[in-house]
């Protein structure tokens, strides 16, 4: 069975191949991934990250940008491994939303 990520043979639209500068968010997500997969003290592997990304529900997968999928997968893995508790992540997100007025 193919996952939502497997687009082989399906129309997917145009692909933008132009080089672009990474946003601050994208750089930060990449840095977090490098820290969390550091061989000296890994929290998870890149293969685990891929599994987590590929396990996203289709509507969630298609609703997120590339690096947003990474951050969602990192959260899933850290919760799965007991490093983070869902309630503490949700509470922190609520605090940030209140502070930013979102």
DSSP file (Angstrom, degrees, kcal/mol; ACC not computed):
  #  RESIDUE AA STRUCTURE BP1 BP2  ACC     N-H-->O    O-->H-N    N-H-->O    O-->H-N    TCO  KAPPA ALPHA  PHI   PSI    X-CA   Y-CA   Z-CA
    1    1 A X              0   0    0      0, 0.0     2,-0.2     0, 0.0     0, 0.0   0.000 360.0 360.0 360.0 131.9    0.0    0.0    0.0
    2    2 A X        -     0   0    0      1,-0.1     2,-0.1     4,-0.1     5,-0.0  -0.587 360.0-134.5 -84.7 144.6    1.3    3.4   -1.0
    3    3 A X    >   -     0   0    0     -2,-0.2     3,-1.5     1,-0.1    52,-0.1  -0.363  33.0 -94.7 -88.8 174.9    1.4    6.3    1.5
    4    4 A X  T 3  S+     0   0    0     50,-0.4    51,-0.1    52,-0.3    -1,-0.1   0.781 123.5  59.6 -60.3 -28.0    0.3    9.8    0.9
    5    5 A X  T 3  S+     0   0    0     49,-0.2     2,-1.1     1,-0.1    -1,-0.3   0.695  81.8  92.2 -74.6 -20.1    3.9   10.8    0.0
    6    6 A X    <   +     0   0    0     -3,-1.5    -1,-0.1     1,-0.2    -4,-0.1  -0.655  42.9 163.0 -84.1 100.2    4.2    8.3   -2.9
    7    7 A X    >   +     0   0    0     -2,-1.1     3,-2.7     2,-0.1    -1,-0.2   0.290  15.6 151.4-100.3   8.1    3.2   10.3   -5.9
    8    8 A X  T 3  S-     0   0    0      1,-0.3     3,-0.1     3,-0.0    -2,-0.0  -0.161  76.7  -2.5 -48.2 119.8    4.6    7.9   -8.5
    9    9 A X  T 3  S+     0   0    0      1,-0.3     2,-0.3     0, 0.0    -1,-0.3   0.376 107.2 114.2  81.5  -4.2    2.6    8.2  -11.7
   10   10 A X  S <  S-     0   0    0     -3,-2.7     2,-0.3     1,-0.0    -1,-0.3  -0.742  76.5-103.5 -99.9 147.8    0.1   10.7  -10.3
   11   11 A X        +     0   0    0     -2,-0.3    -1,-0.0     1,-0.1    -3,-0.0  -0.511  43.4 168.0 -67.4 132.0   -0.2   14.3  -11.5
   12   12 A X        -     0   0    0     -2,-0.3    -1,-0.1     1,-0.3     2,-0.0   0.403  38.8-120.9-126.1  -1.4    1.5   16.6   -9.0
   13   13 A X        -     0   0    0      2,-0.1    -1,-0.3     0, 0.0     2,-0.1  -0.220  53.2 -28.8  85.5 179.4    1.8   19.9  -10.7
   14   14 A X        -     0   0    0      1,-0.0     2,-0.5    -2,-0.0     0, 0.0  -0.347  55.3-139.3 -71.3 149.2    4.8   22.0  -11.5
   15   15 A X        -     0   0    0     -2,-0.1     2,-0.7     2,-0.0    -2,-0.1  -0.953  11.4-135.2-111.9 125.1    7.9   21.8   -9.4
   16   16 A X        +     0   0    0     -2,-0.5    -2,-0.0     1,-0.1     0, 0.0  -0.706  26.6 174.7 -79.7 114.0    9.8   25.0   -8.6
   17   17 A X        +     0   0    0     -2,-0.7    -1,-0.1     2,-0.1     2,-0.1   0.304  35.2 122.9-104.3   7.8   13.5   24.2   -9.1
   18   18 A X        -     0   0    0      1,-0.1     2,-0.1     0, 0.0    -2,-0.0  -0.451  67.9-112.5 -70.9 141.4   14.8   27.7   -8.6
   19   19 A X        +     0   0    0     -2,-0.1     2,-0.3     1,-0.0    -1,-0.1  -0.441  42.5 179.2 -67.0 146.2   17.4   28.2   -5.9
   20   20 A X        -     0   0    0     -2,-0.1     2,-0.3     0, 0.0    -1,-0.0  -0.993  33.0-102.3-149.0 154.5   16.1   30.2   -3.0
   21   21 A X        -     0   0    0     -2,-0.3     2,-0.1     1,-0.1     0, 0.0  -0.576  43.3-114.7 -74.6 135.2   17.3   31.5    0.4
   22   22 A X        -     0   0    0     -2,-0.3    -1,-0.1     1,-0.1     2,-0.0  -0.458  29.9-120.3 -69.6 142.6   16.1   29.5    3.3
   23   23 A X     >  -     0   0    0     -2,-0.1     4,-2.4     1,-0.1     5,-0.2  -0.294  26.9-104.4 -73.9 166.7   13.8   31.4    5.7
   24   24 A X  H  > S+     0   0    0      1,-0.2     4,-2.4     2,-0.2     5,-0.2   0.918 123.7  52.0 -57.3 -44.3   14.7   31.8    9.3
   25   25 A X  H  > S+     0   0    0      1,-0.2     4,-2.6     2,-0.2    -1,-0.2   0.922 109.3  48.9 -58.6 -46.7   12.1   29.1   10.2
   26   26 A X  H  > S+     0   0    0      1,-0.2     4,-2.3     2,-0.2    -1,-0.2   0.900 111.8  48.7 -63.1 -41.3   13.6   26.7    7.7
   27   27 A X  H  X S+     0   0    0     -4,-2.4     4,-2.3     2,-0.2    -1,-0.2   0.903 111.8  49.7 -63.5 -40.8   17.1   27.3    9.0
   28   28 A X  H  X S+     0   0    0     -4,-2.4     4,-2.4     2,-0.2    -2,-0.2   0.912 110.9  48.5 -66.0 -42.8   15.9   26.8   12.6
   29   29 A X  H  X S+     0   0    0     -4,-2.6     4,-2.4     2,-0.2    -2,-0.2   0.918 111.6  50.2 -63.8 -43.1   14.1   23.5   11.8
   30   30 A X  H  X S+     0   0    0     -4,-2.3     4,-2.3     1,-0.2    -2,-0.2   0.912 110.5  49.8 -60.9 -42.7   17.2   22.2   10.0
   31   31 A X  H  X S+     0   0    0     -4,-2.3     4,-2.2     1,-0.2    -2,-0.2   0.904 109.6  51.1 -63.0 -41.7   19.4   23.1   13.0
   32   32 A X  H  X S+     0   0    0     -4,-2.4     4,-2.6     1,-0.2    -1,-0.2   0.911 109.5  50.8 -62.7 -41.4   17.0   21.3   15.3
   33   33 A X  H  X S+     0   0    0     -4,-2.4     4,-1.6     1,-0.2    -2,-0.2   0.925 109.3  50.7 -62.2 -43.4   17.1   18.2   13.1
   34   34 A X  H  < S+     0   0    0     -4,-2.3     4,-0.2     1,-0.2    -1,-0.2   0.903 113.2  45.8 -61.0 -41.1   20.9   18.2   13.1
   35   35 A X  H >< S+     0   0    0     -4,-2.2     3,-0.9     1,-0.2    -2,-0.2   0.909 113.1  49.0 -67.3 -41.9   21.0   18.5   16.9
   36   36 A X  H 3< S+     0   0    0     -4,-2.6     7,-3.2     1,-0.2     8,-1.3   0.695 117.2  41.1 -74.6 -18.5   18.4   15.8   17.5
   37   37 A X  T 3< S+     0   0    0     -4,-1.6    -1,-0.2     5,-0.2     5,-0.2   0.244  78.9 138.7-110.7  11.9   20.1   13.3   15.1
   38   38 A X    X   -     0   0    0     -3,-0.9     3,-1.6     3,-0.3    -3,-0.1  -0.386  55.5-135.9 -58.2 124.3   23.7   14.1   16.3
   39   39 A X  T 3  S+     0   0    0      1,-0.3     3,-0.4     2,-0.2    -1,-0.2   0.758 101.4  63.6 -56.7 -25.2   25.5   10.7   16.4
   40   40 A X  T 3  S+     0   0    0      1,-0.2    -1,-0.3     0, 0.0    -2,-0.1   0.809 130.1   0.2 -70.0 -28.4   27.0   11.7   19.8
   41   41 A X  S <  S-     0   0    0     -3,-1.6    -3,-0.3    -6,-0.1    -1,-0.2  -0.331  83.2-176.0-157.6  64.5   23.6   11.9   21.4
   42   42 A X        -     0   0    0     -3,-0.4    -5,-0.2    -5,-0.2     3,-0.1  -0.414  20.2-171.8 -73.6 139.9   20.8   11.1   19.0
   43   43 A X  S    S-     0   0    0     -7,-3.2     2,-0.3     1,-0.4    -6,-0.2   0.708  78.6 -14.9 -92.5 -29.2   17.2   11.3   20.0
   44   44 A X  S    S-     0   0    0     -8,-1.3    -1,-0.4    -6,-0.1     2,-0.2  -0.964  72.4-106.6-162.3 169.0   16.1    9.6   16.8
   45   45 A X     >  -     0   0    0     -2,-0.3     4,-1.9    -3,-0.1     5,-0.1  -0.589  29.7-112.6-101.0 164.9   17.4    8.8   13.3
   46   46 A X  H  > S+     0   0    0      1,-0.2     4,-2.4     2,-0.2     5,-0.2   0.855 119.8  58.0 -62.6 -34.5   16.7   10.3   10.0
   47   47 A X  H  > S+     0   0    0      1,-0.2     4,-2.2     2,-0.2    -1,-0.2   0.891 105.1  49.5 -63.0 -38.8   15.0    7.1    9.0
   48   48 A X  H  > S+     0   0    0      2,-0.2     4,-2.4     1,-0.2    -1,-0.2   0.890 108.8  53.3 -66.2 -38.0   12.7    7.5   12.0
   49   49 A X  H  X S+     0   0    0     -4,-1.9     4,-2.6     2,-0.2    -2,-0.2   0.930 108.3  49.9 -61.3 -44.6   12.0   11.0   10.8
   50   50 A X  H  X S+     0   0    0     -4,-2.4     4,-2.8     1,-0.2    -2,-0.2   0.925 109.7  50.9 -60.2 -44.8   11.1    9.8    7.4
   51   51 A X  H  X S+     0   0    0     -4,-2.2     4,-0.9     1,-0.2    -1,-0.2   0.912 111.0  48.9 -58.6 -42.8    8.7    7.2    8.8
   52   52 A X  H  < S+     0   0    0     -4,-2.4     3,-0.5     2,-0.2     4,-0.4   0.910 111.8  48.1 -66.0 -42.2    7.0    9.9   10.9
   53   53 A X  H >< S+     0   0    0     -4,-2.6     3,-1.4     1,-0.2    -2,-0.2   0.932 112.0  49.8 -61.6 -45.1    6.6   12.2    7.9
   54   54 A X  H 3< S+     0   0    0     -4,-2.8   -50,-0.4     1,-0.3   -49,-0.2   0.652 104.5  59.9 -70.8 -14.4    5.2    9.4    5.8
   55   55 A X  T 3< S+     0   0    0     -4,-0.9    -1,-0.3    -3,-0.5    -2,-0.2   0.491  77.1 117.6 -91.7  -3.2    2.7    8.5    8.6
   56   56 A X  S <  S-     0   0    0     -3,-1.4   -52,-0.3    -4,-0.4    -3,-0.0  -0.348  78.1-101.5 -61.7 142.9    1.1   11.9    8.5
   57   57 A X     >  -     0   0    0      1,-0.1     4,-3.3     4,-0.1     3,-0.3  -0.346  34.7-111.3 -61.8 147.3   -2.6   11.8    7.6
   58   58 A X  H  > S+     0   0    0      1,-0.2     4,-2.6     2,-0.2     5,-0.2   0.879 117.3  48.1 -51.7 -45.3   -3.1   12.8    3.9
   59   59 A X  H  > S+     0   0    0      1,-0.2     4,-1.1     2,-0.2    -1,-0.2   0.888 115.7  45.1 -65.8 -36.5   -4.9   16.1    4.8
   60   60 A X  H  > S+     0   0    0     -3,-0.3     4,-0.7     2,-0.2    -2,-0.2   0.928 112.8  51.0 -69.5 -45.8   -2.2   16.9    7.3
   61   61 A X  H >< S+     0   0    0     -4,-3.3     3,-0.9     1,-0.2    -2,-0.2   0.929 114.7  42.2 -57.0 -49.3    0.6   16.0    4.9
   62   62 A X  H 3< S+     0   0    0     -4,-2.6    -1,-0.2     1,-0.2    -2,-0.2   0.709 110.2  58.9 -74.4 -19.7   -0.8   18.1    2.1
   63   63 A X  H 3< S+     0   0    0     -4,-1.1     2,-0.3    -5,-0.2    -1,-0.2   0.537  97.5  73.3 -85.6  -6.8   -1.6   21.0    4.4
   64   64 A X  S << S-     0   0    0     -3,-0.9     2,-0.1    -4,-0.7     5,-0.0  -0.824  77.5-126.0-110.7 147.1    2.0   21.4    5.6
   65   65 A X     >  -     0   0    0     -2,-0.3     4,-2.1     1,-0.1     5,-0.2  -0.333  43.4 -90.3 -77.4 170.4    5.0   22.9    3.8
   66   66 A X  H  > S+     0   0    0      1,-0.2     4,-1.3     2,-0.2     3,-0.3   0.909 126.6  37.7 -51.5 -55.5    8.2   20.8    3.5
   67   67 A X  H  > S+     0   0    0      1,-0.2     4,-2.2     2,-0.2    -1,-0.2   0.765 110.4  61.7 -74.4 -23.7    9.9   22.0    6.7
   68   68 A X  H  > S+     0   0    0      2,-0.2     4,-2.2     1,-0.2    -1,-0.2   0.867 101.7  53.1 -66.4 -35.0    6.5   22.1    8.6
   69   69 A X  H  X S+     0   0    0     -4,-2.1     4,-2.5    -3,-0.3    -2,-0.2   0.901 107.7  52.0 -63.7 -40.1    6.3   18.3    7.9
   70   70 A X  H  X S+     0   0    0     -4,-1.3     4,-2.7     2,-0.2    -2,-0.2   0.947 110.8  45.9 -60.0 -49.0    9.8   18.0    9.5
   71   71 A X  H  X S+     0   0    0     -4,-2.2     4,-2.2     1,-0.2    -1,-0.2   0.883 112.8  50.2 -66.9 -37.0    8.8   19.9   12.6
   72   72 A X  H  X S+     0   0    0     -4,-2.2     4,-2.4     2,-0.2    -1,-0.2   0.914 112.3  47.8 -63.9 -42.7    5.6   17.9   13.0
   73   73 A X  H  X S+     0   0    0     -4,-2.5     4,-2.6     2,-0.2    -2,-0.2   0.891 109.9  52.3 -66.2 -39.8    7.5   14.6   12.6
   74   74 A X  H  X S+     0   0    0     -4,-2.7     4,-2.6     2,-0.2     5,-0.2   0.919 110.1  48.9 -61.8 -42.8   10.1   15.7   15.2
   75   75 A X  H  X S+     0   0    0     -4,-2.2     4,-2.3     2,-0.2     5,-0.2   0.939 110.8  50.5 -60.7 -46.6    7.3   16.5   17.6
   76   76 A X  H  X S+     0   0    0     -4,-2.4     4,-2.7     1,-0.2    -2,-0.2   0.924 112.8  45.8 -57.9 -45.8    5.7   13.2   17.0
   77   77 A X  H  X S+     0   0    0     -4,-2.6     4,-2.2     2,-0.2     6,-0.2   0.902 111.6  50.3 -67.2 -41.6    9.0   11.3   17.6
   78   78 A X  H  <>S+     0   0    0     -4,-2.6     5,-1.9     1,-0.2     6,-1.7   0.856 114.6  45.0 -67.0 -33.4    9.9   13.2   20.7
   79   79 A X  H ><5S+     0   0    0     -4,-2.3     3,-1.2    -5,-0.2    -2,-0.2   0.907 111.1  53.6 -71.7 -42.3    6.5   12.5   22.1
   80   80 A X  H 3<5S+     0   0    0     -4,-2.7    -2,-0.2     1,-0.3    -1,-0.2   0.859 111.7  45.7 -58.5 -37.3    6.7    8.9   21.1
   81   81 A X  T 3<5S-     0   0    0     -4,-2.2    -1,-0.3    -5,-0.1    -2,-0.2   0.432 115.6-114.8 -89.4   0.1   10.0    8.5   22.9
   82   82 A X  T < 5S+     0   0    0     -3,-1.2    -3,-0.2     2,-0.3    -2,-0.1   0.590  84.1 119.0  80.0   9.9    8.8   10.3   26.0
   83   83 A X  S   <S+     0   0    0     -5,-1.9     2,-0.3    -6,-0.2    -4,-0.2   0.889  82.0  27.1 -73.4 -39.5   11.1   13.2   25.7
   84   84 A X  S    S-     0   0    0     -6,-1.7     2,-0.4    -9,-0.2    -2,-0.3  -0.914  76.5-138.7-119.5 148.7    8.2   15.6   25.4
   85   85 A X    >>  -     0   0    0     -2,-0.3     4,-1.9     1,-0.1     3,-0.6  -0.909  18.6-130.6-104.2 134.5    4.7   15.3   26.8
   86   86 A X  H 3> S+     0   0    0     -2,-0.4     4,-2.7     1,-0.2     5,-0.2   0.871 106.8  55.3 -51.7 -40.3    1.8   16.3   24.5
   87   87 A X  H 3> S+     0   0    0      1,-0.2     4,-2.3     2,-0.2    -1,-0.2   0.890 107.4  48.4 -63.4 -39.4    0.2   18.4   27.2
   88   88 A X  H <> S+     0   0    0     -3,-0.6     4,-2.0     2,-0.2    -1,-0.2   0.865 112.2  49.0 -71.4 -33.8    3.4   20.4   27.8
   89   89 A X  H  X S+     0   0    0     -4,-1.9     4,-2.4     2,-0.2    -2,-0.2   0.944 112.9  47.4 -66.5 -47.1    3.8   21.1   24.1
   90   90 A X  H  X S+     0   0    0     -4,-2.7     4,-2.3     1,-0.2    -2,-0.2   0.891 111.2  51.4 -61.2 -40.3    0.2   22.2   23.8
   91   91 A X  H  X S+     0   0    0     -4,-2.3     4,-2.2    -5,-0.2    -1,-0.2   0.909 110.4  48.5 -63.9 -42.0    0.5   24.4   26.8
   92   92 A X  H  X S+     0   0    0     -4,-2.0     4,-2.4     2,-0.2    -2,-0.2   0.898 110.2  51.4 -66.2 -40.0    3.6   26.1   25.4
   93   93 A X  H  X S+     0   0    0     -4,-2.4     4,-2.5     1,-0.2    -2,-0.2   0.916 109.7  50.6 -62.0 -42.6    1.9   26.6   22.0
   94   94 A X  H  X S+     0   0    0     -4,-2.3     4,-2.3     2,-0.2    -2,-0.2   0.908 109.2  51.3 -61.1 -42.4   -1.0   28.3   23.9
   95   95 A X  H  X S+     0   0    0     -4,-2.2     4,-2.4     1,-0.2    -2,-0.2   0.923 111.3  47.6 -60.3 -44.7    1.4   30.6   25.7
   96   96 A X  H  X S+     0   0    0     -4,-2.4     4,-2.3     1,-0.2     6,-0.2   0.899 110.4  51.5 -65.3 -40.4    3.0   31.6   22.5
   97   97 A X  H  X>S+     0   0    0     -4,-2.5     5,-2.4     2,-0.2     4,-1.0   0.914 111.3  48.0 -62.6 -42.0   -0.3   32.3   20.8
   98   98 A X  H  <5S+     0   0    0     -4,-2.3     3,-0.4     1,-0.2    -2,-0.2   0.921 112.4  48.7 -63.6 -43.7   -1.4   34.4   23.7
   99   99 A X  H  <5S+     0   0    0     -4,-2.4    -1,-0.2     1,-0.2    -2,-0.2   0.868 116.9  41.6 -64.9 -36.5    1.8   36.4   23.7
  100  100 A X  H  <5S-     0   0    0     -4,-2.3    -1,-0.2    -5,-0.2    -2,-0.2   0.525 109.1-122.3 -89.4  -5.9    1.6   36.9   19.9
  101  101 A X  T  <5       0   0    0     -4,-1.0    -3,-0.2    -3,-0.4    -4,-0.1   0.790 360.0 360.0  71.4  27.4   -2.1   37.7   20.0
  102  102 A X      <       0   0    0     -5,-2.4    -4,-0.2    -6,-0.2    -5,-0.1   0.432 360.0 360.0 -91.5 360.0   -2.8   34.9   17.6
